[in-house]
């Protein structure tokens, strides 16, 4: 059995030269942003998870990553509803999407 190849995910603004530098900065910081959300979840701080995911959703929307925006918003909702198991499920999806974004963005390793 061969491992599943991670399909790249691209920004709706990938070809916008005016956003290129900011977009690159967003993608480069994405792994750390996701790590901080996961750390908050591990610490059991759902309010912190929610606030960090809310910021990520806003930034993802600004930079044209609709799927990331949707999943981060689901994390916020689950956090607000105090549903840690649902938060965990959405965090797995968030981590996978972040990987796809990094794979799709030129200049991000």
N, C-alpha and C positions, 0 to 999 in steps of 0.2 A: 504494500500500500504506500503510495507516495503522498507526501504532505501536501495539504491544500495550499495553493498559491494565493497570497494576499493580493486582492485586486486594488490598484491605486484609486484614490478618490481625489477629484480635482475641485478647486474653487470655481464658483461661477465667474470670478474675476481674475482667473489665472493669467489671462492675456492683457490685463489692464496695467500698463507700464507705470501709471501714476501710483498704483497701490503696491507695486512689486516689493519695495523694501519693507513696508508695514506688513504685508502678507507673509513675507519670509520670516519676519520677527515673530508673528503669530504662530507659524508652524514650528519654528525652532523652540518656542516656549511651551508648546502644547504638551510635550511629555512631562515637563515639570508641573504644569497646571493639573494634569490628570493625576500625577503622583500625589499632589497636595490634597486633592479630593479623596483619593483612596486612603491617605493617611488619616484624614478626618473621619472617614467611615470606620477604619480600623479602631480609632480611638472612641468610637461610639458617639461622636458629636454630629448628629443629624442636622442641627441648625448650621454648623460650619459647612457640612457637605452641601446643603441647600444654597447657602450664600455663595460659595465658590462655584458651584455648578451654574448658578444664575449668571454670574459674571462671565463664565465660559460661554454660555448660551448667547449672551449679548455680543460677545466678541466674535463668536462663530458666525452669527448672523451678519455682522458688519463685513466679514471677510468672505461671505458667499459659501459657507458650508452648511447647507440646509439640514442635512442628515445629522450632523453634529449638534446643531441647534435644537432639533427635535428631541434627540436622546438626552442632551443635557437638561432640557426642559422637563423631561420625564423624571430625571433624577431629582430635580427641584420639587416636583409634585409629590413624589414618594417620600421625600424628606419632610415636606410640610405636613404630610399625612401620617408621619411617624411609622413608616413601613420599612424597616431595615432590610427585610428579605427582598423586597421589590427594588430597593436602592441597590443592593448587591447585583441583582440581575441586570439592571440598567447600567451599572458601572462596568460590567463585563462587556456590554455592547459599546459603551463609550470608549473603553480601552481599545477595542478592535477597530472602531472607526478612526480613532486617533492614529493608529498604526497605518491604516489605509491612506490617511491624509499625508502623513510623513512620507509614505512610499510614493505618493503622487506628486509631491511638490519638489521641483528641482531645487537643488541646493540644501535640502534637508536630509540628514542621514538617519 
